[in-house]
Amino acid sequence: MKEGDSALSSVDLSDRYKDVEFIKIFFTDLNGRLRALTVNPELMEGIVQKGVGFDGSSIAGITTVDDSDRLLFPIPKSFRTLQFSTEQVGFCIAKILNLLGGRSQSDPRGVLERVLERAEEEYGVTFQVAPEHEFFLLKSDDFTKNIHSDKAGYFHSDPHDKGGSVRNQIIRTLKHCGIRHEKAHHEVTASQHEINLEHTDALSAADRTILFNYVAERVAAEQGMHMTLMPKPFDNQNRNAFHLHISMWDKEGNNLFYDKDREYHLSRRARQFIAGILKYARQTSIIMASTYNSYKAYVPEREAPMAVGWGIKNRSSMVRLPYCTGPENTRLELRCPDPSGNAYLQMAALIQMGLQGIREELECGPPDTGSVYRSLRDCRVWDERFLPRSMYEALVEAERSEFLKELLGPNIYSNYLCLKIASWEEHRTHVTPRELGNYLSI
C-alpha cells in the first residue's frame, strides 16, 4: 500500500475530529512560508463543506486590500493527527477559493494541481516524488553567539550527534500519523541533519513537505532547539538542500524512465525530460532558489550544483541519475532546489520543465564526466552554461521567461516577481557590517 492510500475519507473523519482539541488548517504564501488557522474540531465538518474566511491581503502574494476576502477549504484526505509532548493536534491542508467559489488564481497548490492534471490528460502519466529534507538544529536564533548544537559531521553518531534525539522524535511523530521514513542521518555541516521519507505521488509529497516542516520545527522547539531551513547560514560550509527525486509512471504501473535496452537503462522519454529541465533551469531558478541567501550556496566543492548539466551518480551535477536497484527505482534527482522555496511551485516547475522537454522532443546530450566544479575556472560574470549566481541574475531570467509566466499564470507570476524584486532591492540597498569594515576608512 502506498503512503497516500492510508489517508482518511471524509466519512471517517467525523469521529477522528473528536480526538483532538484543536485543528490547524495549513496553506502557504507565495514565498512558501507556512500559514495556519486554528479551528474548533466541532465545527470542522461545516468548514469542510462551506470553507472559512480569511484576509488574503495580509498574506504575501495572495491578493490586494481592495479584494481581500478569500476562503480556506480543508482537504479531508490530508487530515492527520499529530501527537506532541503537550497536546494532540489535528493537521489539515487547505486550498484557497475566492468568494464566488472558484479557485483562487493565487493559490500555489493550484499551480501543481494544474500541471499534474495536464500531464495525465496529455500523456496519461503520474509522478512519484521523494524529497530529501535537510535542516539545521541550532541552540538558538541569536547569531551574536555560538549557536551550533554540535561539531559533528557526515554520518557521525551519538554522543557527537547532539540532534539525533530530535531527529528520532520527528520520525516518531510522523510515524504516529502514518508517514514512514526511509533513512535519517547527520549531514556534512555541524548541526545539520537530513530525513528522507518514502516516495509518494507528487501532490501528496508537496502536502507532506508542509507537514514535515511544521513537525520538525515544533519538535525541535519542544526540545529547546531552533530548526531552520535557511539555505546558507554559515560561510564556507554546505547549505541546506531540498533535492527532489522523481519518476514518471503510466496507468499500467510501468516506470517510464526505465528502458532495459538503452544506455544507462534510461528511456528516451527520461532523456527528453532531463533535456527540458536543462533548457528551462535558468528561467525557473527563482523558484528553486528563491531567496538572495540561496545563491550564496552556489560555490565550488560544497555540493550545490553550479553548472546546467546532468550526470550518472555524479553529485556535482544539477540533474543526477542515482544508483538504482531495479526498474521500479529508476528516477532522476534534481539538486538545485533548497527548502526556502515554495514546495508546490518547485515540484510544479520540475514536472513542467520535464514535460516541455518531451513536447519539444529535446535531447539532453552526454552526461557530465568528473567533477563539474573543475570547469568553473573560466566562468564570466554572465555565463549561461551555469545556474544564476545571484538573485538579480535569476530575476532577469524570470522576467524574460514566457515559460515561467505560462507555468504560474499571470496572477501568480506578477505577484511572485513583485515579492522577489522587493526582496532583492532590500538586500541590494542594505549596508552590511562587512561594507562598513571595508570602506569606512576611505
Buried (B, 14 or more C-beta within 10 A) or exposed (E): EEBBEEBBEBEEBEEBBEEBEEBBBBBBBBBBEBBBBEBEBEEBBEBBEEBBEBEBBEBBBBBEEEEBEBBBBBBBBBBBBBEBEEEEBBBBBBBBBBEEEEBBBBBBBBBBBBBBEEBEEEBEBBBBBBBBBBBBBBBEEEEEEEBBBBEBBEEBEEEEBBBBEBBBBBBEBBEBBBBEBEEBBBBBBBBBBBBBBBBBBBBBBBBBBBBBBBBBBBBBEBBEBBBBBBBBBBEEBBBBBBBBBBBBBEEEEEBBBBBEEEEBBBBEBBBBBBBBBBBBBBBBBBBBBBBBBBBBBBBBEBBBBBBBBBBBEBBBBBBBBBEBEEBBBBBBBBBBBBBBBBBBBBBBBBBBBBBBBBEEEBEBEEBBEEBBBEBBEEBEEEBEBBBBBBBBBBBBBBBEBEBBBEBBBEBBBBBBBEBBBEBBEEBEEEEEEEEEEEEEEE
